[in-house]
Amino acid sequence: MHEFLVDTSEFLALLESAENTKMCQSHLKAHLGRAGVSRFTYVRMNPPSMNERSYFYSTFPDEWLTHYVSNDYIFSDPLVNKARQEVFPVQWGPHHPLPVESRKQEAIVAESAHAGNVRGIAIPIRGFRGEFAMMSLILSEIPEEDFDRFYAEARHGLLLSTLYFHHELWKRVTHEKLNADPGLTARQVEILRHAAAGKTAWEISVILSLSEDGVRYHFKEAGARLGTYGITATVAKAIAYGYISL
């Protein structure tokens, strides 16, 4: 078995025992570093229908990241476009050119190479709700004559590592989101307590000397902080967080 695949099994075990997202990231950085990858980016892009924010983790230099993000390159990047069309890892570099269809894409490729991103591997991931994630590995340190051999030997381990990292990371992202204090205001908690007691928006408005629209506004704001929609779900989530005792 290839050395990287042996190391991958150890990496998967570490991910399973990771306590939080930061530990997942730390294990990934060490794992890829042992494979000779010092520069990489993991990004998950959620569709508009999902309430969850997209997620981004990178070891690229801040200067390049700022330039890339400020110019909205992710929407035109030929590597991202190529990865969206593939299921298996995408190999790219001087001997494996990416399809370029516009001047902006030409600029992205040229500027990326100038920043030291000469060759690499991109691993695409798709979720059942339409989310798309990608791990982009820069392998500029590997000589061109060794690149094909590295890809052939390590691509299965890289694919497995990326899929497992994606899975374990998002279990912890969800857990941390559920356990983070949403910071409800005293007024929001007061209104939700009355709702939990079975009071209508009109009854709560009378009790608290607020307009009915004002009560509904606080319901909506509390729901936004709790990540819920509807009075019943918002009250249930407030109870789960300990804001309301029944």
C-alpha positions as a printed NumPy array, in Angstrom:
array([[  0.   ,   0.   ,   0.   ],
       [  1.275,   3.497,  -0.847],
       [  2.694,   5.427,   2.121],
       [  0.162,   8.227,   1.691],
       [ -2.757,   5.778,   1.905],
       [ -1.361,   4.365,   5.151],
       [ -1.039,   7.89 ,   6.525],
       [ -4.591,   8.617,   5.361],
       [ -6.056,   5.916,   7.6  ],
       [ -4.404,   7.58 ,  10.597],
       [ -5.709,  10.969,   9.473],
       [ -9.279,   9.639,   9.291],
       [ -9.033,   8.361,  12.85 ],
       [ -7.802,  11.759,  14.036],
       [-10.705,  13.504,  12.302],
       [-13.211,  11.217,  13.992],
       [-11.837,  12.159,  17.42 ],
       [-11.455,  15.907,  16.695],
       [-13.339,  18.015,  19.229],
       [-14.05 ,  21.015,  16.999],
       [-13.566,  22.583,  13.569],
       [-10.179,  24.062,  14.492],
       [ -8.827,  20.623,  15.338],
       [-10.155,  19.286,  12.009],
       [ -8.32 ,  22.082,  10.225],
       [ -5.118,  21.445,  12.195],
       [ -5.177,  17.731,  11.359],
       [ -5.791,  18.52 ,   7.677],
       [ -2.876,  20.949,   7.53 ],
       [ -0.506,  18.416,   9.116],
       [ -1.769,  15.576,   6.927],
       [ -1.387,  17.48 ,   3.67 ],
       [  1.973,  18.812,   4.82 ],
       [  3.277,  15.261,   5.108],
       [  2.2  ,  14.736,   1.491],
       [  4.214,  17.782,   0.433],
       [  1.247,  20.159,   0.186],
       [  1.915,  23.448,   1.991],
       [ -0.69 ,  25.585,   0.242],
       [ -4.34 ,  24.605,  -0.049],
       [ -7.886,  25.931,   0.153],
       [-11.132,  24.245,   1.169],
       [-14.317,  26.061,   0.255],
       [-17.968,  25.082,   0.496],
       [-20.386,  27.137,  -1.591],
       [-24.021,  26.777,  -0.591],
       [-26.923,  27.47 ,  -2.962],
       [-29.218,  30.448,  -2.194],
       [-31.923,  28.053,  -0.959],
       [-29.773,  27.104,   2.043],
       [-29.727,  29.366,   5.088],
       [-26.235,  28.22 ,   6.101],
       [-23.314,  30.417,   5.164],
       [-20.587,  29.218,   2.864],
       [-17.361,  28.109,   4.537],
       [-13.771,  28.909,   3.68 ],
       [-10.433,  27.69 ,   5.061],
       [ -7.119,  28.403,   3.377],
       [ -3.363,  28.471,   3.916],
       [ -2.819,  30.713,   0.887],
       [ -1.029,  34.049,   1.525],
       [ -3.405,  36.791,   2.686],
       [ -2.32 ,  39.046,  -0.172],
       [ -3.457,  36.561,  -2.814],
       [ -6.685,  35.718,  -0.978],
       [ -7.597,  39.394,  -0.675],
       [ -6.891,  39.947,  -4.363],
       [ -8.869,  36.828,  -5.354],
       [-11.917,  37.629,  -3.223],
       [-12.019,  41.377,  -3.96 ],
       [-12.106,  40.648,  -7.706],
       [-14.811,  37.949,  -7.384],
       [-12.53 ,  35.486,  -9.158],
       [-14.366,  32.496,  -7.724],
       [-17.249,  33.11 , -10.167],
       [-14.922,  32.959, -13.187],
       [-12.051,  30.766, -12.025],
       [-11.503,  28.097, -14.731],
       [-10.356,  25.628, -12.054],
       [-13.625,  26.001, -10.133],
       [-15.607,  25.707, -13.372],
       [-13.71 ,  22.556, -14.328],
       [-14.131,  20.987, -10.9  ],
       [-17.896,  21.616, -11.022],
       [-18.046,  19.388, -14.096],
       [-16.021,  16.525, -12.648],
       [-16.451,  13.809, -10.052],
       [-12.818,  12.762,  -9.604],
       [ -9.762,  14.902,  -8.751],
       [ -8.734,  17.395, -11.426],
       [ -5.047,  17.625, -12.31 ],
       [ -3.874,  20.974, -13.669],
       [ -0.617,  22.69 , -14.584],
       [  1.596,  23.552, -17.584],
       [  1.14 ,  20.055, -19.043],
       [ -2.511,  19.878, -17.964],
       [ -3.968,  23.274, -18.971],
       [ -7.386,  24.383, -17.806],
       [-10.025,  25.448, -20.357],
       [ -9.847,  29.243, -20.674],
       [-12.706,  31.025, -22.446],
       [-12.338,  34.703, -21.585],
       [ -9.77 ,  37.407, -20.906],
       [-10.72 ,  37.413, -17.25 ],
       [ -9.981,  33.705, -17.017],
       [ -6.657,  34.289, -18.761],
       [ -5.885,  36.954, -16.154],
       [ -6.817,  34.613, -13.294],
       [ -4.504,  31.873, -14.578],
       [ -1.631,  34.314, -15.198],
       [ -1.978,  36.084, -11.85 ],
       [ -2.295,  32.788, -10.007],
       [  0.912,  31.511, -11.614],
       [  2.667,  34.771, -10.756],
       [  1.605,  34.217,  -7.134],
       [  3.317,  30.825,  -7.167],
       [  0.346,  28.613,  -7.985],
       [  1.864,  26.691, -10.891],
       [  0.297,  23.243, -10.675],
       [ -2.048,  21.351,  -8.426],
       [ -5.003,  19.073,  -7.856],
       [ -8.62 ,  20.064,  -7.186],
       [-10.998,  17.618,  -5.49 ],
       [-14.717,  18.363,  -6.061],
       [-17.458,  17.394,  -3.598],
       [-21.232,  17.627,  -4.041],
       [-23.913,  17.506,  -1.37 ],
       [-27.439,  16.191,  -1.604],
       [-28.918,  19.682,  -1.051],
       [-27.058,  21.252,  -3.953],
       [-24.007,  22.499,  -2.066],
       [-20.637,  22.313,  -3.804],
       [-17.302,  22.057,  -2.045],
       [-13.768,  21.864,  -3.361],
       [-10.3  ,  21.243,  -2.   ],
       [ -7.633,  22.985,  -4.083],
       [ -4.085,  21.757,  -3.509],
       [ -1.065,  23.641,  -4.856],
       [  1.831,  21.332,  -5.765],
       [  4.308,  23.827,  -7.177],
       [  7.09 ,  22.278,  -5.084],
       [  6.777,  19.   ,  -6.994],
       [  8.829,  18.978, -10.232],
       [  6.767,  18.676, -13.396],
       [  8.377,  15.32 , -14.26 ],
       [  7.164,  13.872, -10.912],
       [  3.691,  15.425, -10.992],
       [  1.95 ,  12.672, -12.965],
       [  3.424,   9.98 , -10.739],
       [  2.345,  11.803,  -7.59 ],
       [ -1.181,  12.22 ,  -8.973],
       [ -1.426,   8.539,  -9.898],
       [ -0.197,   7.362,  -6.504],
       [ -1.89 ,   9.865,  -4.196],
       [ -5.201,  10.764,  -5.853],
       [ -7.198,   8.062,  -4.07 ],
       [ -5.827,   9.049,  -0.679],
       [ -6.439,  12.731,  -1.415],
       [-10.012,  12.057,  -2.515],
       [-10.741,   9.976,   0.584],
       [ -9.087,  12.533,   2.871],
       [-11.081,  15.394,   1.351],
       [-14.41 ,  13.581,   1.518],
       [-13.825,  12.59 ,   5.125],
       [-12.64 ,  16.063,   6.114],
       [-15.738,  17.572,   4.475],
       [-18.009,  15.146,   6.346],
       [-16.368,  15.478,   9.771],
       [-15.946,  19.242,   9.501],
       [-19.631,  19.814,   8.786],
       [-20.748,  17.634,  11.663],
       [-18.77 ,  19.954,  13.926],
       [-19.853,  23.146,  12.166],
       [-23.476,  22.121,  12.76 ],
       [-22.777,  21.136,  16.374],
       [-20.974,  24.397,  17.13 ],
       [-23.757,  26.372,  15.506],
       [-26.353,  24.612,  17.648],
       [-24.345,  25.197,  20.818],
       [-23.435,  28.823,  20.151],
       [-25.367,  31.362,  22.209],
       [-27.602,  33.233,  19.736],
       [-27.774,  36.222,  22.093],
       [-31.499,  36.859,  22.358],
       [-32.5  ,  40.197,  23.857],
       [-34.482,  40.426,  27.089],
       [-37.541,  41.62 ,  25.157],
       [-37.316,  38.709,  22.718],
       [-37.078,  36.228,  25.584],
       [-40.041,  37.846,  27.358],
       [-42.195,  37.59 ,  24.24 ],
       [-41.188,  33.993,  23.598],
       [-42.024,  33.054,  27.181],
       [-45.551,  34.371,  26.718],
       [-45.808,  32.524,  23.392],
       [-44.681,  29.321,  25.105],
       [-47.511,  29.839,  27.608],
       [-49.981,  29.838,  24.725],
       [-50.502,  33.59 ,  24.32 ],
       [-51.277,  34.966,  20.862],
       [-49.413,  37.901,  19.329],
       [-52.386,  40.152,  20.115],
       [-52.537,  38.99 ,  23.754],
       [-48.787,  39.523,  24.157],
       [-49.115,  43.025,  22.692],
       [-51.755,  43.868,  25.317],
       [-49.732,  42.378,  28.183],
       [-46.537,  44.207,  27.215],
       [-48.16 ,  47.395,  25.877],
       [-46.651,  46.855,  22.433],
       [-48.194,  46.979,  19.009],
       [-49.063,  43.641,  17.463],
       [-46.661,  44.434,  14.624],
       [-43.956,  45.068,  17.218],
       [-44.523,  41.639,  18.734],
       [-44.294,  40.002,  15.312],
       [-41.102,  41.944,  14.624],
       [-39.5  ,  40.539,  17.787],
       [-40.665,  37.042,  16.811],
       [-38.981,  37.464,  13.431],
       [-35.749,  38.809,  14.919],
       [-35.589,  36.003,  17.487],
       [-36.151,  33.479,  14.71 ],
       [-33.315,  34.998,  12.688],
       [-30.926,  34.671,  15.632],
       [-32.038,  31.117,  16.361],
       [-32.087,  30.059,  12.715],
       [-35.776,  29.129,  12.79 ],
       [-38.959,  30.041,  10.928],
       [-42.348,  30.205,  12.618],
       [-43.396,  30.777,  16.221],
       [-43.527,  27.103,  17.201],
       [-40.009,  26.337,  15.958],
       [-38.617,  29.535,  17.486],
       [-40.127,  28.802,  20.892],
       [-38.853,  25.204,  20.75 ],
       [-35.322,  26.384,  19.929],
       [-35.423,  28.978,  22.734],
       [-36.389,  26.218,  25.15 ],
       [-33.523,  24.052,  23.87 ],
       [-31.062,  26.895,  24.534],
       [-32.375,  27.329,  28.048],
       [-33.943,  30.765,  27.539],
       [-37.348,  29.402,  28.566],
       [-38.147,  26.958,  31.355],
       [-41.419,  25.058,  31.206]])
